[in-house]
Amino acid sequence: MSHPDALRWDDRYTREAERYTLRGPRHLVTSHLDQLPRGGLVLDAACGTTSTGRYLAARGWRVIAVDVSIAALRLASLKACTERSRSVQ
């Protein structure tokens, strides 16, 4: 049985998928990229659809993304696949 928080977030990500997948990376991270070691490993905790994690991965960082919501992680995976296929074309 899923945790109540997971169920609540799954419901939100399912109902409002577009809202969450259109978000950009967090300014706090993008404004301090020079503080992160290039090619380093980043933990994106409570990542949601991991817009920040995808942003960093596209620029060479290795990212581990975790979230309580399976729905959010599925959206993140779909978004990452879409972005990868666009960059290959």
Number of C-alpha atoms within 10 A of each C-alpha: 4 8 9 9 11 16 15 13 18 19 15 16 22 14 10 11 16 11 10 18 18 11 12 12 15 13 9 9 15 12 9 9 11 9 8 12 10 13 13 11 15 16 12 17 13 13 19 25 28 30 21 22 26 23 18 22 17 15 11 12 18 17 20 14 19 17 17 19 23 16 21 27 20 14 20 22 15 14 18 20 12 11 13 13 10 9 9 6 5
